């Protein structure tokens, strides 16, 4: 496996974004990498702390390493929204090469101090670091942020933050949220444009599930080079799985009842790869 640095710089230079899909188990990883391979797209497999607690850091690491050996496309395992340095260090020692430290809920100075510490640690393992400036609304694992508490990224502050932390990519808050939206989100494209004009490192869009395709593509045209998708993968998988079990109450073989669920998820993965315009890049 590789880190995300050259991958995101290539996307930045060539006007597309690398899709980052949140995984939860063997089946979701299989769907993501198999679909990415069919479309010849680079892909980032992301996992929140909750995913690693559920599936095991060593299991997830081994599954993604196997996929990286099997398919001739760039595959990155990425720690998404991690808050504990000891968890990040555990994955770095296992061989993970891309991490996100989320200290955005701390004060600005505390955010810088925590992120800088992770950068110093991760770079010793040849791993890249993403951090967030500003706070996204919605829910990620057990972390809930009300809309009134969400904060947009300050462009001038972003310059200072990048300089003082040494991060490799920056997640920006421009109006997206975790989870699905009650109505179409209104993204602050002017803010994104200003951040891009001031900051040279790759920019990341979190909370892309449910954001209209044209809005995501516009964000990419304005400098977004990594797009995170989570909720939109879980919904079709769970719906098809539930539907199959209801219509086949006698079935007890996961090799059969998972099949339609995986197909439904694959359709969404394909749709998001095309949205990111990352197909046929490798």
C-alpha positions as CSV (number, residue, x, y, z in Angstrom):
1,X,0.0,0.0,0.0
2,X,1.0,3.6,-0.5
3,X,0.4,7.0,1.2
4,X,-1.8,9.5,-0.3
5,X,0.6,12.3,-1.2
6,X,1.5,11.7,-4.8
7,X,-2.1,10.4,-5.4
8,X,-3.7,13.7,-4.3
9,X,-1.1,15.8,-6.0
10,X,-1.8,14.0,-9.3
11,X,-5.5,14.6,-8.8
12,X,-4.8,18.3,-8.0
13,X,-2.7,18.7,-11.2
14,X,-5.1,16.9,-13.5
15,X,-8.5,18.3,-12.3
16,X,-10.2,15.3,-10.6
17,X,-10.7,14.0,-7.1
18,X,-9.8,10.7,-5.5
19,X,-12.9,9.1,-3.9
20,X,-12.5,8.0,-0.3
21,X,-15.1,5.4,0.7
22,X,-15.7,4.4,4.2
23,X,-15.6,0.7,4.8
24,X,-17.0,-1.5,7.6
25,X,-16.2,-5.1,6.8
26,X,-14.8,-7.5,4.2
27,X,-17.8,-7.2,1.9
28,X,-17.6,-3.4,1.7
29,X,-13.9,-3.4,1.0
30,X,-14.4,-6.0,-1.7
31,X,-17.1,-4.0,-3.4
32,X,-15.0,-0.8,-3.3
33,X,-11.8,-2.2,-4.7
34,X,-13.4,-4.4,-7.3
35,X,-15.4,-1.6,-8.7
36,X,-12.5,0.8,-8.6
37,X,-10.4,-1.8,-10.4
38,X,-13.0,-2.2,-13.1
39,X,-13.0,1.6,-13.7
40,X,-9.2,1.9,-13.3
41,X,-9.6,4.4,-10.6
42,X,-7.3,5.1,-7.6
43,X,-9.2,4.7,-4.4
44,X,-8.9,5.5,-0.7
45,X,-10.4,3.0,1.8
46,X,-11.3,5.0,4.9
47,X,-12.2,3.8,8.3
48,X,-13.5,5.7,11.4
49,X,-12.5,4.7,14.9
50,X,-15.8,2.9,15.2
51,X,-15.0,0.7,12.1
52,X,-11.6,-0.3,13.5
53,X,-13.2,-1.0,16.9
54,X,-15.8,-3.2,15.2
55,X,-13.6,-5.1,12.7
56,X,-10.1,-4.9,14.2
57,X,-7.2,-2.8,13.0
58,X,-5.2,-5.8,12.1
59,X,-8.0,-7.4,10.2
60,X,-8.8,-4.2,8.2
61,X,-5.1,-3.7,7.5
62,X,-4.6,-7.3,6.2
63,X,-7.7,-7.2,4.0
64,X,-6.7,-3.9,2.3
65,X,-3.1,-5.1,1.9
66,X,-4.4,-8.2,0.2
67,X,-6.5,-6.0,-2.1
68,X,-3.5,-3.8,-2.9
69,X,-1.5,-6.8,-4.0
70,X,-4.4,-8.2,-6.0
71,X,-5.2,-5.1,-8.1
72,X,-3.0,-3.0,-10.2
73,X,-4.5,0.4,-9.1
74,X,-3.4,2.8,-6.3
75,X,-5.1,1.8,-3.1
76,X,-4.7,3.7,0.2
77,X,-5.9,2.7,3.6
78,X,-6.8,5.9,5.5
79,X,-7.7,6.6,9.1
80,X,-10.8,8.8,9.0
81,X,-11.7,11.2,11.9
82,X,-9.3,9.7,14.4
83,X,-9.0,11.7,17.7
84,X,-6.7,9.5,19.8
85,X,-2.9,9.6,19.0
86,X,-2.5,6.1,20.5
87,X,-5.0,4.6,17.9
88,X,-3.1,6.4,15.1
89,X,0.2,5.1,16.3
90,X,-1.2,1.5,16.5
91,X,-2.2,1.6,12.8
92,X,1.0,3.3,11.7
93,X,2.9,0.4,13.3
94,X,0.7,-2.0,11.4
95,X,1.7,-0.3,8.1
96,X,-1.1,2.3,7.5
97,X,0.2,5.1,5.4
98,X,-2.5,7.8,5.5
99,X,-4.1,9.2,8.7
100,X,-6.6,12.0,9.6
101,X,-6.3,13.6,13.0
102,X,-9.4,15.4,13.9
103,X,-8.7,18.0,16.6
104,X,-11.1,20.5,15.1
105,X,-13.3,20.5,18.2
106,X,-10.4,21.9,20.3
107,X,-9.4,25.6,20.3
108,X,-7.3,26.8,17.4
109,X,-4.0,26.6,19.3
110,X,-4.8,23.2,20.7
111,X,-5.8,21.9,17.2
112,X,-2.4,23.1,15.9
113,X,-0.4,21.5,18.8
114,X,-2.2,18.1,18.5
115,X,-2.0,18.0,14.7
116,X,1.7,19.0,14.7
117,X,2.4,16.1,17.1
118,X,0.7,13.6,14.8
119,X,2.5,15.0,11.7
120,X,5.9,14.4,13.4
121,X,4.8,10.9,14.4
122,X,3.3,9.9,11.0
123,X,6.1,11.3,8.9
124,X,8.5,9.0,10.7
125,X,6.5,6.1,9.2
126,X,6.3,7.7,5.7
127,X,2.6,8.3,6.2
128,X,0.6,11.4,5.1
129,X,-1.6,13.4,7.5
130,X,-4.9,15.1,6.9
131,X,-6.4,17.5,9.4
132,X,-9.6,19.6,9.6
133,X,-10.0,23.3,10.1
134,X,-13.6,24.3,10.9
135,X,-16.2,21.9,12.1
136,X,-18.7,19.9,9.9
137,X,-22.2,19.5,11.2
138,X,-24.0,16.1,11.4
139,X,-22.8,12.9,12.9
140,X,-19.7,10.7,12.5
141,X,-19.7,7.6,14.7
142,X,-20.7,8.9,18.2
143,X,-19.7,12.5,17.5
144,X,-22.7,14.8,16.9
145,X,-22.3,18.4,15.8
146,X,-25.4,20.6,15.7
147,X,-25.8,22.9,12.6
148,X,-25.6,26.0,14.8
149,X,-22.2,24.8,16.1
150,X,-20.7,24.1,12.7
151,X,-18.0,26.5,11.7
152,X,-16.7,27.3,8.2
153,X,-13.0,27.3,7.4
154,X,-11.4,30.7,7.6
155,X,-9.1,31.1,4.5
156,X,-6.5,33.3,6.2
157,X,-6.4,31.0,9.2
158,X,-6.0,28.0,6.8
159,X,-2.7,29.5,5.6
160,X,-1.4,29.8,9.2
161,X,-2.7,26.3,10.1
162,X,-1.0,24.6,7.2
163,X,2.3,26.4,7.8
164,X,2.4,25.6,11.5
165,X,1.3,22.0,11.4
166,X,3.1,20.7,8.2
167,X,0.0,18.6,7.2
168,X,-0.2,17.0,3.7
169,X,-3.9,17.7,3.0
170,X,-6.6,19.9,4.6
171,X,-10.3,19.1,5.1
172,X,-12.3,22.3,4.7
173,X,-15.7,23.2,6.1
174,X,-17.6,24.9,3.3
175,X,-21.2,23.9,4.1
176,X,-21.2,20.1,3.9
177,X,-22.2,17.8,6.9
178,X,-21.9,14.2,7.9
179,X,-24.9,12.0,7.2
180,X,-27.7,12.8,4.7
181,X,-29.2,16.2,4.2
182,X,-32.8,17.4,4.8
183,X,-32.4,19.6,1.8
184,X,-29.7,20.3,-0.8
185,X,-26.7,21.9,1.0
186,X,-25.5,25.3,-0.1
187,X,-21.8,25.1,-0.5
188,X,-19.7,28.3,-0.1
189,X,-17.8,28.1,-3.4
190,X,-16.3,31.6,-3.0
191,X,-14.8,30.5,0.3
192,X,-13.4,27.4,-1.3
193,X,-12.0,29.5,-4.2
194,X,-10.2,31.8,-1.7
195,X,-8.8,28.9,0.3
196,X,-7.5,27.3,-2.9
197,X,-5.8,30.5,-3.9
198,X,-4.0,30.8,-0.6
199,X,-3.2,27.1,0.2
200,X,-1.1,24.9,-2.0
201,X,-1.6,21.5,-0.4
202,X,-4.6,19.2,-1.6
203,X,-8.0,20.1,-0.2
204,X,-10.5,17.5,1.1
205,X,-14.4,17.6,1.0
206,X,-16.0,15.7,3.8
207,X,-19.7,14.9,4.0
208,X,-20.3,14.4,0.3
209,X,-23.1,11.8,0.7
210,X,-26.2,13.4,-0.6
211,X,-24.5,16.5,-2.2
212,X,-25.7,16.9,-5.8
213,X,-23.3,15.7,-8.4
214,X,-23.0,19.1,-10.1
215,X,-22.1,20.7,-6.7
216,X,-19.3,18.1,-6.1
217,X,-17.9,18.6,-9.6
218,X,-17.9,22.3,-9.1
219,X,-16.0,21.9,-5.8
220,X,-13.5,19.7,-7.7
221,X,-13.1,22.3,-10.4
222,X,-12.3,24.8,-7.6
223,X,-9.6,22.6,-6.0
224,X,-11.0,19.7,-4.1
225,X,-8.9,16.6,-4.7
226,X,-10.4,14.1,-2.2
227,X,-14.1,13.4,-1.7
228,X,-15.3,11.4,1.3
229,X,-18.4,9.2,0.9
230,X,-19.9,7.1,3.7
231,X,-23.6,7.1,4.3
232,X,-24.6,6.7,0.7
233,X,-22.8,3.3,0.7
234,X,-24.5,2.0,3.8
235,X,-28.0,2.7,2.7
236,X,-28.3,0.6,-0.5
237,X,-26.4,-2.2,1.2
238,X,-28.6,-2.4,4.2
239,X,-31.8,-1.9,2.1
240,X,-31.0,-4.8,-0.2
241,X,-29.9,-7.0,2.6
242,X,-33.1,-6.3,4.6
243,X,-35.2,-6.9,1.5
244,X,-33.6,-10.2,0.7
245,X,-33.9,-11.6,4.2
246,X,-37.6,-10.5,4.4
247,X,-38.4,-12.2,1.1
248,X,-36.2,-15.3,1.9
249,X,-36.8,-15.9,5.6
250,X,-35.4,-19.4,5.3
251,X,-32.0,-18.3,4.0
252,X,-29.1,-18.5,6.4
253,X,-26.1,-18.4,4.1
254,X,-24.3,-15.1,4.1
255,X,-22.7,-16.0,0.7
256,X,-26.2,-15.8,-0.7
257,X,-27.9,-13.0,1.3
258,X,-25.0,-10.6,0.9
259,X,-24.9,-10.9,-2.9
260,X,-27.6,-8.4,-3.8
261,X,-26.5,-6.0,-1.1
262,X,-23.0,-6.0,-2.6
263,X,-24.3,-5.3,-6.1
264,X,-26.4,-2.4,-4.8
265,X,-23.4,-0.9,-3.1
266,X,-21.2,-1.4,-6.2
267,X,-23.7,0.8,-8.2
268,X,-23.2,3.7,-5.8
269,X,-19.4,3.2,-5.8
270,X,-19.4,3.4,-9.6
271,X,-21.6,6.5,-9.6
272,X,-19.3,8.3,-7.2
273,X,-16.1,7.3,-9.1
274,X,-17.6,8.8,-12.2
275,X,-18.7,11.9,-10.2
276,X,-15.1,12.4,-9.0
277,X,-13.9,11.9,-12.6
278,X,-11.2,9.5,-11.4
279,X,-11.9,6.7,-13.8
280,X,-9.1,5.6,-16.3
281,X,-6.4,7.5,-14.4
282,X,-4.1,4.5,-13.9
